[in-house]
């Protein structure tokens, strides 16, 4: 079969407390996406809905969305891989089109995390690990990533300042992203001020400023076959490479704590499929749920050698004007992390960059963009490479 393109992207603003229902949340992202694609609802012949279901009060949201958005009687599918759900949905939609089963597929990612309390949210995150052998000990996402941060700092000599500089970069762009939940400046001195909330302890060595925030939001992507994309879209963005991998869910099954190996495996698959190397990537979106996660991503993707991510941070090489711009929309750290919607939002940013439609955060003339989306503590890893041609 021919190539597969993304012809439409959309997302809501990521907010602390969305006032409507999940179907309304999905519609808010969908209406922007379908307007961007310039197609009618009837043109969509399948849909994929993506979220982490432990946060949803609605069972089988794909059925609710299909009815509400006018997508019946076309088939609808539901996908879950924790925080990487909507890039798993991207891969499913790609496969449905590549196989010839469908021509145009919509991918919805959503999460309304405000429906439960912060304590309940943390407990559900803990259940993303093995409920028999690990989560009963009280492990939660900040503690897991703190283990990786501590091990990485001990082995490579990275510092708390290096971590803080990742958040400073995120806030530089989060301030100018009208879709971001956190739009305030973050400066380095905030992390050394005991009176500033950013310096507050979460799980050593991670502080408040090292952690992303929960949010409500939705994203939507519309994919099309090569024939349909050329017929319907003036600026299709092509899916050049996809890679996916997984790691043991139990930390006792991991052999290293200074890298997320599944991300490296997924990246290598995507590079091979696209026929490129890391040096060919012009702009990237990486899964920065914690500051250490962004540094680990640089190395997994081949942007830096093991232990040298801090050099990119210190040299501002991942800023918009740097050699490899990363998360110039503020990333999860500033944009927020509505779990099921996150990957779709990352894809949206790269699509806009490749079209030259990113406004104040536009990177100069990018040809190839990359999305790196992680589920859990490196349990699932998806990497997508997108191009203008």
VOBA-1610 file (N, C-alpha, C; in pm, whole numbers, padded with zeros to 5 digits, always signed):
BEGIN
Unk+00084-00119+00000Unk+00000+00000+00000Unk+00088+00124+00000Unk+00026+00238-00031Unk+00100+00363-00036Unk+00130+00419+00102Unk+00175+00543+00104Unk+00212+00609+00229Unk+00088+00649+00309Unk+00110+00686+00433Unk+00002+00733+00521Unk+00039+00872+00570Unk-00059+00962+00569Unk-00034+01101+00609Unk-00126+01142+00724Unk-00083+01243+00794Unk-00169+01313+00890Unk-00220+01436+00819Unk-00352+01447+00809Unk-00411+01560+00734Unk-00485+01658+00825Unk-00500+01623+00953Unk-00568+01713+01046Unk-00520+01693+01187Unk-00506+01802+01262Unk-00466+01796+01403Unk-00548+01895+01484Unk-00572+01861+01610Unk-00644+01953+01697Unk-00626+01913+01842Unk-00644+02007+01931Unk-00643+01977+02073Unk-00713+02088+02148Unk-00758+02057+02269Unk-00811+02158+02358Unk-00696+02226+02430Unk-00725+02335+02498Unk-00632+02383+02599Unk-00629+02278+02710Unk-00513+02256+02769Unk-00501+02167+02884Unk-00528+02251+03009Unk-00624+02206+03090Unk-00672+02288+03202Unk-00679+02205+03329Unk-00693+02273+03441Unk-00700+02206+03572Unk-00835+02138+03596Unk-00943+02202+03551Unk-01075+02145+03577Unk-01170+02175+03463Unk-01182+02084+03369Unk-01272+02104+03256Unk-01416+02092+03306Unk-01502+02187+03273Unk-01637+02188+03332Unk-01736+02093+03268Unk-01708+02042+03148Unk-01805+01960+03079Unk-01779+01811+03094Unk-01850+01732+03016Unk-01837+01586+03016Unk-01721+01544+02926Unk-01687+01414+02930Unk-01577+01368+02845Unk-01616+01373+02697Unk-01743+01356+02665Unk-01783+01363+02524Unk-01769+01506+02473Unk-01799+01604+02559Unk-01779+01744+02520Unk-01631+01778+02510Unk-01552+01719+02598Unk-01407+01738+02594Unk-01352+01685+02461Unk-01397+01567+02421Unk-01353+01509+02294Unk-01397+01596+02176Unk-01519+01647+02183Unk-01569+01732+02074Unk-01485+01857+02057Unk-01442+01917+02169Unk-01365+02041+02161Unk-01234+02022+02085Unk-01171+01905+02098Unk-01051+01877+02020Unk-01085+01837+01877Unk-01195+01764+01860Unk-01236+01713+01730Unk-01276+01825+01635Unk-01347+01925+01686Unk-01396+02030+01597Unk-01280+02107+01534Unk-01173+02129+01611Unk-01055+02197+01555Unk-00985+02108+01453Unk-00981+01978+01483Unk-00912+01884+01395Unk-00981+01870+01260Unk-01113+01856+01264Unk-01185+01835+01138Unk-01187+01963+01055Unk-01186+02077+01122Unk-01174+02204+01049Unk-01036+02216+00986Unk-00935+02169+01058Unk-00799+02173+01006Unk-00785+02081+00884Unk-00846+01963+00890Unk-00840+01868+00779Unk-00928+01910+00662Unk-01028+01994+00689Unk-01122+02042+00588Unk-01196+01926+00521Unk-01245+01837+00607Unk-01327+01726+00560Unk-01457+01724+00639Unk-01551+01641+00597Unk-01676+01625+00669Unk-01669+01503+00760Unk-01753+01500+00863Unk-01754+01387+00955Unk-01780+01257+00880Unk-01864+01261+00778Unk-01899+01140+00704Unk-01780+01081+00628Unk-01674+01160+00609Unk-01556+01111+00538Unk-01472+01017+00622Unk-01491+01021+00755Unk-01412+00938+00846Unk-01473+00798+00850Unk-01394+00697+00815Unk-01453+00563+00809Unk-01411+00471+00922Unk-01338+00522+01020Unk-01309+00448+01144Unk-01251+00545+01245Unk-01263+00509+01373Unk-01206+00594+01478Unk-01138+00509+01584Unk-01039+00570+01649Unk-00965+00506+01757Unk-00968+00600+01876Unk-01009+00551+01991Unk-01016+00633+02113Unk-00912+00581+02212Unk-00841+00674+02275Unk-00725+00638+02357Unk-00730+00710+02492Unk-00716+00635+02599Unk-00707+00694+02733Unk-00655+00589+02829Unk-00631+00631+02952Unk-00598+00538+03060Unk-00728+00514+03138Unk-00790+00398+03125Unk-00928+00381+03171Unk-00948+00390+03321Unk-00841+00375+03400Unk-00859+00381+03544Unk-00900+00519+03592Unk-00886+00621+03506Unk-00929+00756+03541Unk-01070+00786+03492Unk-01124+00700+03407Unk-01253+00726+03343Unk-01369+00668+03424Unk-01473+00747+03443Unk-01594+00695+03504Unk-01680+00623+03401Unk-01661+00660+03274Unk-01736+00599+03165Unk-01665+00475+03115Unk-01731+00361+03121Unk-01675+00241+03060Unk-01695+00248+02909Unk-01597+00201+02832Unk-01602+00197+02686Unk-01634+00334+02627Unk-01548+00434+02649Unk-01576+00568+02598Unk-01581+00576+02446Unk-01521+00480+02377Unk-01522+00486+02231Unk-01665+00481+02176Unk-01752+00403+02240Unk-01891+00398+02196Unk-01963+00528+02218Unk-01936+00592+02331Unk-01998+00721+02363Unk-01953+00828+02264Unk-01822+00831+02234Unk-01770+00931+02142Unk-01826+00911+02001Unk-01830+00786+01956Unk-01878+00759+01820Unk-02021+00809+01802Unk-02105+00785+01902Unk-02244+00832+01893Unk-02251+00984+01898Unk-02181+01044+01992Unk-02191+01188+02013Unk-02134+01268+01895Unk-02028+01213+01833Unk-01959+01286+01726Unk-02011+01249+01587Unk-02112+01164+01581Unk-02171+01129+01453Unk-02090+01030+01372Unk-02017+00943+01440Unk-01928+00849+01372Unk-01987+00709+01360Unk-02111+00689+01403Unk-02180+00562+01377Unk-02230+00562+01232Unk-02235+00448+01164Unk-02208+00313+01214Unk-02066+00265+01186Unk-01975+00356+01155Unk-01838+00316+01128Unk-01777+00249+01251Unk-01679+00160+01232Unk-01620+00091+01348Unk-01539+00186+01434Unk-01537+00158+01563Unk-01455+00236+01655Unk-01378+00140+01744Unk-01256+00178+01779Unk-01166+00092+01856Unk-01117+00167+01979Unk-01082+00092+02082Unk-01030+00153+02205Unk-00890+00101+02233Unk-00798+00192+02266Unk-00657+00159+02287Unk-00610+00216+02419Unk-00530+00140+02491Unk-00472+00187+02617Unk-00329+00138+02633Unk-00237+00230+02654Unk-00101+00195+02695Unk-00047+00305+02787Unk-00127+00330+02893Unk-00092+00434+02991Unk-00069+00568+02921Unk+00040+00635+02952Unk+00065+00771+02902Unk+00096+00775+02753Unk+00123+00660+02691Unk+00155+00656+02548Unk+00034+00612+02466Unk-00085+00620+02524Unk-00203+00563+02458Unk-00230+00623+02320Unk-00222+00756+02306Unk-00262+00812+02177Unk-00158+00796+02068Unk-00030+00769+02102Unk+00063+00731+01995Unk+00051+00583+01963Unk+00004+00503+02058Unk-00034+00365+02024Unk-00154+00369+01930Unk-00247+00462+01954Unk-00360+00482+01864Unk-00315+00526+01726Unk-00212+00610+01721Unk-00155+00653+01593Unk-00105+00533+01514Unk-00037+00443+01582Unk+00017+00324+01515Unk-00096+00233+01467Unk-00201+00218+01547Unk-00315+00138+01505Unk-00381+00199+01382Unk-00403+00330+01384Unk-00466+00396+01270Unk-00380+00383+01145Unk-00250+00400+01160Unk-00156+00381+01049Unk-00172+00241+00991Unk-00179+00142+01079Unk-00189+00002+01034Unk-00321-00026+00964Unk-00429+00033+01015Unk-00560+00014+00953Unk-00563+00070+00810Unk-00494+00182+00792Unk-00489+00242+00659Unk-00389+00168+00569Unk-00274+00139+00623Unk-00169+00072+00545Unk-00215-00066+00496Unk-00300-00131+00575Unk-00351-00263+00537Unk-00456-00256+00427Unk-00510-00137+00403Unk-00616-00121+00306Unk-00755-00135+00362Unk-00767-00157+00492Unk-00899-00174+00553Unk-00978-00043+00559Unk-00906+00068+00578Unk-00972+00198+00590Unk-00891+00304+00518Unk-00958+00413+00481Unk-00892+00523+00410Unk-00866+00644+00498Unk-00960+00676+00587Unk-00947+00793+00675Unk-00986+00751+00817Unk-00894+00771+00912Unk-00916+00727+01050Unk-00886+00844+01144Unk-00977+00866+01239Unk-00958+00967+01343Unk-00905+00901+01470Unk-00808+00967+01534Unk-00750+00918+01660Unk-00779+01021+01769Unk-00856+00980+01869Unk-00890+01068+01981Unk-00809+01027+02104Unk-00747+01124+02169Unk-00686+01101+02299Unk-00751+01194+02399Unk-00779+01144+02518Unk-00844+01232+02616Unk-00813+01184+02757Unk-00830+01273+02852Unk-00833+01238+02994Unk-00894+01354+03070Unk-00987+01320+03159Unk-01043+01419+03251Unk-01002+01378+03390Unk-00881+01419+03428Unk-00822+01373+03553Unk-00883+01440+03674Unk-00952+01552+03652Unk-01012+01625+03765Unk-01134+01555+03822Unk-01179+01449+03758Unk-01295+01376+03810Unk-01260+01300+03938Unk-01132+01283+03966Unk-01090+01217+04089Unk-00991+01307+04162Unk-00969+01281+04291Unk-00879+01363+04371Unk-00733+01333+04338Unk-00643+01419+04383Unk-00500+01397+04361Unk-00454+01267+04426Unk-00506+01239+04545Unk-00469+01115+04614Unk-00515+00994+04534Unk-00638+01000+04482Unk-00689+00890+04400Unk-00608+00877+04272Unk-00569+00989+04216Unk-00489+00987+04093Unk-00355+00918+04116Unk-00289+00953+04226Unk-00160+00891+04257Unk-00175+00741+04280Unk-00284+00703+04346Unk-00306+00560+04371Unk-00325+00486+04239Unk-00396+00546+04146Unk-00417+00482+04016Unk-00287+00476+03936Unk-00204+00579+03948Unk-00073+00574+03882Unk+00010+00458+03937Unk+00000+00436+04067Unk+00072+00324+04128Unk+00026+00191+04073Unk-00103+00184+04036Unk-00156+00060+03982Unk-00114+00037+03836Unk-00040+00131+03781Unk+00019+00111+03649Unk+00137+00015+03656Unk+00180-00018+03776Unk+00282-00120+03794Unk+00214-00250+03836Unk+00291-00349+03874Unk+00237-00480+03907Unk+00163-00475+04042Unk+00032-00497+04040Unk-00048-00483+04162Unk-00025-00599+04258Unk+00035-00706+04212Unk+00063-00817+04303Unk+00198-00803+04372Unk+00299-00758+04296Unk+00434-00764+04349Unk+00496-00628+04380Unk+00442-00518+04324Unk+00514-00392+04341Unk+00430-00278+04399Unk+00316-00247+04339Unk+00241-00131+04385Unk+00191-00140+04529Unk+00173-00261+04589Unk+00134-00263+04730Unk+00236-00198+04824Unk+00360-00180+04777Unk+00463-00117+04860Unk+00457+00036+04854Unk+00358+00089+04778Unk+00338+00233+04777Unk+00415+00308+04671Unk+00471+00237+04575Unk+00547+00304+04470Unk+00455+00385+04381Unk+00499+00506+04345Unk+00422+00595+04258Unk+00517+00659+04158Unk+00464+00726+04057Unk+00546+00777+03948Unk+00662+00866+03993Unk+00641+00965+04081Unk+00756+01047+04121Unk+00867+00964+04187Unk+00829+00865+04266Unk+00931+00783+04332Unk+01009+00700+04232Unk+00940+00647+04133Unk+01009+00568+04031Unk+01110+00653+03954Unk+01065+00769+03906Unk+01157+00853+03830Unk+01267+00910+03919Unk+01240+00925+04048Unk+01345+00967+04141Unk+01455+00861+04151Unk+01416+00733+04143Unk+01515+00625+04141Unk+01607+00640+04021Unk+01547+00669+03905Unk+01628+00687+03785Unk+01715+00813+03796Unk+01659+00920+03849Unk+01736+01043+03863Unk+01855+01023+03955Unk+01831+00958+04069Unk+01940+00935+04164Unk+02050+00849+04104Unk+02011+00743+04033Unk+02110+00654+03972Unk+02187+00726+03862Unk+02117+00806+03784Unk+02181+00879+03674Unk+02280+00983+03729Unk+02238+01054+03830Unk+02325+01157+03888Unk+02450+01095+03950Unk+02433+00981+04015Unk+02547+00915+04077Unk+02646+00864+03972Unk+02595+00809+03864Unk+02684+00751+03762Unk+02752+00856+03677Unk+02677+00961+03640Unk+02730+01054+03542Unk+02764+01192+03597Unk+02733+01218+03722Unk+02768+01346+03781Unk+02675+01460+03745Unk+02558+01429+03692Unk+02459+01535+03667Unk+02416+01595+03800Unk+02368+01718+03795Unk+02335+01792+03916Unk+02189+01832+03921Unk+02147+01877+04038Unk+02012+01931+04052Unk+01991+02051+03960Unk+02097+02127+03938Unk+02086+02242+03849Unk+02058+02197+03706Unk+02118+02087+03663Unk+02092+02036+03529Unk+01944+02003+03513Unk+01886+01938+03614Unk+01744+01907+03610Unk+01661+02035+03605Unk+01697+02132+03688Unk+01621+02257+03694Unk+01626+02331+03560Unk+01739+02323+03490Unk+01751+02392+03362Unk+01655+02337+03257Unk+01620+02208+03270Unk+01519+02150+03180Unk+01385+02219+03202Unk+01350+02240+03329Unk+01223+02306+03360Unk+01225+02453+03319Unk+01338+02518+03331Unk+01349+02657+03289Unk+01320+02669+03139Unk+01377+02577+03062Unk+01349+02576+02917Unk+01200+02554+02890Unk+01141+02458+02959Unk+00999+02430+02939Unk+00914+02554+02963Unk+00945+02627+03067Unk+00865+02745+03100Unk+00886+02858+03000Unk+01003+02862+02938Unk+01031+02963+02837Unk+00926+02956+02727Unk+00888+02834+02690Unk+00792+02815+02581Unk+00650+02795+02632Unk+00635+02742+02752Unk+00502+02728+02809Unk+00431+02862+02826Unk+00509+02965+02852Unk+00451+03099+02871Unk+00382+03151+02746Unk+00426+03105+02628Unk+00370+03157+02503Unk+00282+03055+02433Unk+00250+02945+02502Unk+00161+02843+02447Unk+00024+02857+02510Unk-00073+02902+02431Unk-00206+02926+02488Unk-00281+02797+02519Unk-00223+02681+02486Unk-00284+02552+02522Unk-00227+02497+02652Unk-00126+02562+02709Unk-00056+02509+02826Unk-00130+02540+02955Unk-00123+02446+03050Unk-00187+02467+03180Unk-00101+02556+03270Unk+00032+02552+03254Unk+00122+02631+03339Unk+00194+02732+03251Unk+00158+02859+03263Unk+00210+02961+03172Unk+00290+03067+03246Unk+00352+03028+03355Unk+00434+03121+03433Unk+00582+03095+03408Unk+00661+03200+03428Unk+00806+03185+03415Unk+00861+03102+03531Unk+00960+03020+03502Unk+01034+02947+03605Unk+01181+02980+03587Unk+01243+03029+03693Unk+01384+03067+03686Unk+01467+02975+03776Unk+01596+02972+03749Unk+01684+02883+03821Unk+01687+02912+03971Unk+01679+03039+04008Unk+01689+03074+04149Unk+01569+03026+04231Unk+01458+02995+04165Unk+01341+02942+04236Unk+01373+02809+04304Unk+01461+02731+04243Unk+01493+02598+04296Unk+01583+02604+04419Unk+01649+02716+04440Unk+01735+02730+04558Unk+01669+02813+04668Unk+01548+02860+04644Unk+01474+02939+04742Unk+01380+02847+04820Unk+01408+02821+04948Unk+01323+02729+05025Unk+01180+02777+05041Unk+01154+02903+05017Unk+01020+02957+05027Unk+00942+02944+04897Unk+01011+02908+04789Unk+00944+02898+04660Unk+00889+02757+04639Unk+00763+02745+04597Unk+00704+02612+04578Unk+00784+02522+04484Unk+00854+02579+04387Unk+00929+02498+04291Unk+01037+02415+04359Unk+01086+02462+04473Unk+01195+02393+04541Unk+01147+02286+04639Unk+01016+02277+04657Unk+00961+02184+04755Unk+00991+02039+04720Unk+01021+01956+04821Unk+01055+01816+04795Unk+00933+01735+04753Unk+00953+01643+04660Unk+00850+01548+04619Unk+00899+01407+04648Unk+01005+01367+04581Unk+01071+01239+04607Unk+01217+01260+04569Unk+01304+01264+04666Unk+01443+01302+04643Unk+01508+01217+04535Unk+01577+01282+04439Unk+01614+01424+04433Unk+01513+01514+04360Unk+01397+01462+04323Unk+01301+01542+04247Unk+01225+01638+04337Unk+01207+01760+04286Unk+01132+01863+04356Unk+01006+01896+04277Unk+00924+01983+04331Unk+00799+02019+04264Unk+00825+02063+04120Unk+00926+02145+04102Unk+00958+02197+03968Unk+01006+02093+03870Unk+01043+01976+03920Unk+01090+01868+03833Unk+00976+01782+03781Unk+00854+01809+03824Unk+00740+01722+03794Unk+00636+01794+03709Unk+00577+01722+03615Unk+00468+01780+03536Unk+00338+01778+03617Unk+00239+01846+03567Unk+00111+01856+03637Unk+00003+01775+03567Unk-00088+01718+03646Unk-00207+01655+03589Unk-00293+01763+03523Unk-00372+01723+03425Unk-00459+01819+03357Unk-00572+01745+03288Unk-00672+01821+03247Unk-00780+01770+03163Unk-00754+01819+03021Unk-00782+01733+02923Unk-00765+01777+02785Unk-00793+01666+02687Unk-00805+01705+02560Unk-00820+01607+02452Unk-00739+01650+02332Unk-00704+01551+02250Unk-00634+01576+02125Unk-00701+01493+02017Unk-00679+01531+01893Unk-00738+01456+01782Unk-00646+01465+01661Unk-00629+01351+01594Unk-00551+01343+01471Unk-00638+01276+01365Unk-00625+01319+01242Unk-00692+01251+01131Unk-00586+01205+01032Unk-00585+01073+01008Unk-00490+01010+00918Unk-00561+00969+00790Unk-00486+00968+00680Unk-00545+00932+00551Unk-00446+00855+00466Unk-00499+00774+00377Unk-00416+00705+00279Unk-00352+00806+00186Unk-00249+00762+00115Unk-00178+00852+00024Unk-00272+00913-00079Unk-00358+00830-00138Unk-00450+00878-00240Unk-00544+00984-00183Unk-00603+00957-00065Unk-00695+01052-00004Unk-00622+01178+00042Unk-00501+01161+00095Unk-00426+01276+00144Unk-00394+01373+00031Unk-00354+01321-00082Unk-00321+01407-00196Unk-00446+01473-00253Unk-00559+01404-00241Unk-00685+01459-00290Unk-00740+01568-00198Unk-00723+01550-00066Unk-00792+01635+00031Unk-00706+01742+00098Unk-00575+01721+00104Unk-00491+01807+00187Unk-00388+01884+00106Unk-00373+02012+00138Unk-00272+02094+00075Unk-00135+02076+00141Unk-00136+02036+00271Unk-00009+02020+00345Unk-00010+01889+00424Unk-00013+01776+00357Unk-00007+01651+00433Unk+00129+01634+00498Unk+00129+01577+00617Unk+00254+01543+00685Unk+00262+01391+00689Unk+00369+01336+00637Unk+00378+01193+00614Unk+00441+01120+00732Unk+00388+01004+00762Unk+00446+00919+00866Unk+00559+00838+00803Unk+00682+00870+00839Unk+00799+00808+00777Unk+00847+00685+00853Unk+00831+00686+00984Unk+00880+00575+01064Unk+00806+00564+01195Unk+00785+00440+01239Unk+00721+00414+01368Unk+00800+00304+01439Unk+00818+00321+01568Unk+00884+00219+01649Unk+00816+00205+01783Unk+00808+00084+01833Unk+00747+00059+01964Unk+00823-00052+02035Unk+00830-00040+02167Unk+00895-00144+02247Unk+00838-00140+02387Unk+00872-00240+02467Unk+00826-00245+02605Unk+00939-00292+02695Unk+00917-00277+02826Unk+01016-00318+02926Unk+00942-00393+03037Unk+01013-00469+03121Unk+00947-00536+03233Unk+00872-00437+03320Unk+00750-00473+03360Unk+00670-00383+03443Unk+00729-00368+03582Unk+00792-00475+03634Unk+00854-00470+03767Unk+00996-00417+03758Unk+01030-00325+03847Unk+01165-00271+03846Unk+01271-00378+03873Unk+01232-00485+03940Unk+01326-00595+03965Unk+01367-00663+03834Unk+01287-00643+03730Unk+01320-00700+03601Unk+01404-00611+03512Unk+01435-00491+03558Unk+01517-00397+03480Unk+01665-00420+03509Unk+01747-00404+03407Unk+01890-00424+03428Unk+01967-00294+03448Unk+01905-00180+03413Unk+01970-00050+03435Unk+01868+00049+03488Unk+01918+00150+03559Unk+01834+00258+03610Unk+01887+00394+03567Unk+01968+00393+03463Unk+02023+00518+03409Unk+01976+00541+03266Unk+01884+00459+03219Unk+01832+00472+03083Unk+01697+00401+03075Unk+01617+00444+02977Unk+01492+00375+02947Unk+01515+00298+02817Unk+01550+00171+02831Unk+01592+00093+02716Unk+01485+00077+02610Unk+01359+00069+02651Unk+01251+00052+02553Unk+01247+00170+02457Unk+01276+00290+02506Unk+01275+00409+02420Unk+01384+00401+02315Unk+01500+00352+02353Unk+01610+00337+02256Unk+01574+00234+02149Unk+01514+00123+02189Unk+01473+00022+02093Unk+01369+00077+01996Unk+01270+00149+02050Unk+01166+00207+01966Unk+01225+00309+01869Unk+01318+00390+01917Unk+01381+00491+01831Unk+01458+00426+01717Unk+01532+00322+01748Unk+01610+00255+01644Unk+01520+00194+01537Unk+01405+00139+01579Unk+01310+00086+01482Unk+01258+00198+01391Unk+01223+00311+01452Unk+01167+00422+01375Unk+01270+00481+01280Unk+01394+00497+01326Unk+01500+00548+01239Unk+01522+00456+01120Unk+01524+00326+01146Unk+01547+00229+01038Unk+01433+00234+00936Unk+01309+00240+00985Unk+01194+00246+00894Unk+01196+00373+00810Unk+01235+00485+00871Unk+01238+00613+00801Unk+01363+00629+00715Unk+01464+00548+00740Unk+01589+00558+00665Unk+01669+00682+00700Unk+01665+00720+00829Unk+01739+00839+00874Unk+01821+00806+00997Unk+01898+00903+01042Unk+01974+00894+01167Unk+01929+01009+01259Unk+01969+01005+01386Unk+01931+01115+01475Unk+01974+01253+01424Unk+02081+01261+01349Unk+02129+01390+01299Unk+02034+01453+01198Unk+01945+01371+01142Unk+01851+01423+01042Unk+01727+01486+01104Unk+01708+01470+01234Unk+01588+01523+01301Unk+01606+01673+01324Unk+01508+01750+01282Unk+01514+01897+01293Unk+01443+01951+01416Unk+01342+01878+01466Unk+01266+01924+01582Unk+01203+01801+01647Unk+01195+01801+01779Unk+01145+01683+01850Unk+01054+01721+01965Unk+00961+01631+01992Unk+00877+01635+02112Unk+00909+01509+02192Unk+00952+01526+02317Unk+00984+01410+02400Unk+00900+01411+02527Unk+00888+01294+02586Unk+00799+01274+02701Unk+00869+01318+02830Unk+00850+01444+02866Unk+00918+01501+02983Unk+00824+01507+03103Unk+00770+01392+03144Unk+00684+01390+03262Unk+00760+01436+03387Unk+00891+01415+03387Unk+00982+01466+03489Unk+01106+01518+03417Unk+01178+01608+03480Unk+01295+01666+03414Unk+01397+01559+03377Unk+01415+01459+03463Unk+01511+01352+03431Unk+01464+01276+03307Unk+01334+01264+03286Unk+01282+01191+03171Unk+01325+01257+03040Unk+01329+01390+03037Unk+01374+01458+02915Unk+01521+01431+02889Unk+01602+01433+02994Unk+01744+01404+02975Unk+01766+01261+02928Unk+01691+01166+02984Unk+01702+01027+02939Unk+01658+01014+02794Unk+01560+01093+02753Unk+01512+01088+02615Unk+01620+01132+02517Unk+01694+01238+02551Unk+01802+01284+02462Unk+01896+01169+02428Unk+01927+01090+02529Unk+02025+00983+02509Unk+01962+00863+02439Unk+01839+00830+02472Unk+01771+00718+02406Unk+01753+00744+02257Unk+01733+00870+02220Unk+01709+00906+02081Unk+01836+00931+02002Unk+01951+00925+02069Unk+02078+00945+02001Unk+02117+01089+01981Unk+02048+01181+02050Unk+02086+01322+02043Unk+02210+01350+02127Unk+02235+01265+02225Unk+02352+01277+02312Unk+02398+01137+02349Unk+02526+01123+02378Unk+02579+00995+02425Unk+02541+00977+02572Unk+02546+00853+02623Unk+02513+00830+02764Unk+02594+00921+02857Unk+02523+00990+02945Unk+02588+01079+03040Unk+02612+01219+02990Unk+02581+01246+02862Unk+02613+01377+02804Unk+02489+01463+02775Unk+02372+01418+02822Unk+02251+01499+02802Unk+02265+01636+02865Unk+02336+01642+02977Unk+02349+01771+03047Unk+02421+01874+02960Unk+02507+01828+02867Unk+02577+01923+02781Unk+02479+01993+02688Unk+02377+01919+02639Unk+02273+01982+02557Unk+02195+02084+02638Unk+02166+02048+02764Unk+02089+02137+02850Unk+02167+02264+02879Unk+02292+02246+02923Unk+02373+02362+02961Unk+02404+02453+02843Unk+02421+02393+02725Unk+02453+02471+02606Unk+02332+02526+02533Unk+02213+02505+02589Unk+02087+02549+02528Unk+02070+02497+02386Unk+02124+02379+02361Unk+02113+02319+02227Unk+01972+02271+02197Unk+01888+02254+02301Unk+01752+02207+02279Unk+01650+02321+02281Unk+01698+02445+02283Unk+01611+02560+02264Unk+01576+02574+02115Unk+01484+02662+02085Unk+01436+02679+01948Unk+01549+02709+01850Unk+01648+02784+01897Unk+01758+02824+01810Unk+01875+02726+01814Unk+01864+02619+01894Unk+01974+02527+01912Unk+01986+02424+01801Unk+02080+02332+01818Unk+02108+02232+01715Unk+01999+02127+01704Unk+01927+02100+01814Unk+01816+02005+01812Unk+01705+02056+01903Unk+01616+02140+01853Unk+01508+02195+01935Unk+01417+02084+01988Unk+01390+02087+02118Unk+01308+01984+02183Unk+01204+02051+02272Unk+01080+02010+02257Unk+00970+02056+02343Unk+00958+02208+02346Unk+00958+02266+02227Unk+00946+02412+02221Unk+00801+02458+02233Unk+00712+02366+02270Unk+00576+02404+02308Unk+00558+02403+02459Unk+00666+02379+02533Unk+00662+02374+02679Unk+00663+02233+02734Unk+00641+02133+02647Unk+00643+01995+02692Unk+00538+01965+02798Unk+00543+01846+02852Unk+00450+01808+02958Unk+00470+01893+03081Unk+00595+01936+03105Unk+00627+02011+03226Unk+00548+02142+03235Unk+00525+02207+03122Unk+00447+02331+03122Unk+00309+02311+03063Unk+00300+02227+02961Unk+00171+02209+02892Unk+00072+02133+02978Unk+00124+02044+03064Unk+00039+01956+03143Unk+00033+01818+03079Unk-00023+01722+03155Unk-00018+01582+03110Unk-00153+01513+03132Unk-00252+01543+03044Unk-00377+01465+03047Unk-00351+01333+02974Unk-00330+01229+03045Unk-00259+01110+03001Unk-00292+01064+02860Unk-00419+01037+02831Unk-00454+00987+02699Unk-00437+01087+02587Unk-00437+01216+02620Unk-00428+01321+02517Unk-00285+01362+02485Unk-00190+01322+02568Unk-00054+01375+02559Unk+00014+01344+02427Unk+00015+01219+02385Unk+00084+01182+02262Unk+00027+01253+02141Unk-00105+01264+02135Unk-00168+01334+02024Unk-00130+01481+02021Unk-00116+01541+02138Unk-00072+01681+02146Unk+00071+01695+02096Unk+00156+01599+02130Unk+00294+01603+02080Unk+00297+01595+01928Unk+00216+01506+01872Unk+00209+01492+01726Unk+00159+01622+01664Unk+00058+01683+01725Unk+00006+01809+01673Unk+00116+01914+01663Unk+00197+01925+01766Unk+00305+02024+01765Unk+00400+02000+01649Unk+00439+01874+01627Unk+00534+01844+01519Unk+00471+01868+01383Unk+00344+01832+01367Unk+00275+01858+01240Unk+00274+02008+01212Unk+00242+02089+01310Unk+00241+02234+01290Unk+00380+02287+01257Unk+00482+02232+01322Unk+00619+02273+01290Unk+00653+02242+01144Unk+00620+02123+01099Unk+00655+02083+00963Unk+00575+02160+00858Unk+00457+02205+00895Unk+00378+02288+00803Unk+00422+02435+00805Unk+00503+02473+00904Unk+00541+02613+00919Unk+00432+02696+00983Unk+00350+02631+01067Unk+00233+02697+01127Unk+00244+02709+01278Unk+00366+02705+01333Unk+00382+02702+01478Unk+00395+02840+01543Unk+00384+02945+01466Unk+00383+03080+01523Unk+00511+03116+01597Unk+00496+03162+01722Unk+00611+03210+01799Unk+00712+03101+01832Unk+00671+02975+01825Unk+00765+02868+01858Unk+00816+02797+01733Unk+00796+02858+01616Unk+00836+02793+01491Unk+00987+02779+01480Unk+01032+02657+01454Unk+01172+02628+01426Unk+01197+02658+01279Unk+01317+02700+01247Unk+01348+02742+01110Unk+01348+02624+01012Unk+01251+02623+00923Unk+01244+02533+00808Unk+01271+02386+00840Unk+01197+02325+00932Unk+01220+02183+00962Unk+01165+02092+00851Unk+01237+01986+00822Unk+01193+01886+00724Unk+01146+01758+00791Unk+01209+01724+00905Unk+01179+01599+00973Unk+01159+01627+01122Unk+01051+01573+01177Unk+01022+01588+01320Unk+01004+01452+01385Unk+01024+01448+01515Unk+01017+01323+01591Unk+00931+01339+01714Unk+00853+01235+01745Unk+00772+01230+01867Unk+00814+01108+01947Unk+00842+01131+02076Unk+00884+01025+02170Unk+00784+01028+02285Unk+00709+00918+02302Unk+00599+00914+02398Unk+00613+00788+02483Unk+00616+00805+02615Unk+00642+00694+02708Unk+00518+00665+02791Unk+00493+00536+02815Unk+00386+00494+02904Unk+00444+00433+03030Unk+00401+00484+03146Unk+00457+00435+03271Unk+00602+00475+03286Unk+00677+00397+03362Unk+00820+00427+03382Unk+00899+00351+03275Unk+00882+00394+03150Unk+00949+00325+03041Unk+00890+00189+03011Unk+00771+00161+03062Unk+00706+00033+03036Unk+00671+00020+02888Unk+00613+00125+02831Unk+00582+00130+02689Unk+00657+00248+02628Unk+00703+00231+02506Unk+00772+00340+02437Unk+00729+00342+02292Unk+00687+00459+02244Unk+00652+00479+02104Unk+00734+00595+02049Unk+00788+00578+01930Unk+00859+00684+01860Unk+00802+00694+01719Unk+00768+00814+01679Unk+00715+00838+01544Unk+00802+00943+01476Unk+00832+00920+01350Unk+00908+01016+01270Unk+00819+01065+01158Unk+00805+01196+01149Unk+00716+01260+01052Unk+00797+01349+00959Unk+00749+01360+00836Unk+00822+01442+00738Unk+00730+01517+00645Unk+00785+01619+00584Unk+00709+01700+00488Unk+00694+01632+00354Unk+00777+01534+00327Unk+00769+01465+00197Unk+00812+01321+00211
//
